[in-house]
């Protein structure tokens, strides 16, 4: 039996950022631009207000990884139209039960 987690879209976008940060945090890369196609996620990441929702907790975890393990990097908003590959992969990711790595 396969059980798939169901999240709100904003939580899903934040979780994608979290997993990207988590994966790269131990690799000691410097100057990495993380691109998100959700303005809400990007703005929440840089906002300094507390959000006790599920979305806010994921963003807080992202900030924690970012501030302690990643240097000289940014989280940037990029429109879906300008980042079609990422948009397609994000859509496919919602159909997967287990984590998968894509190398382009």
Buried (B, 14 or more C-beta within 10 A) or exposed (E): EEEEEEBEEBBBBBBBBBEBBEEBBEEEEEEBEBBBBBEBBBEBBEEEEEEEEBBBEBBBBBBEBBEEBBEEBBBEBBEEEEBEEBBEBBEEBEEEEEEEEEEE
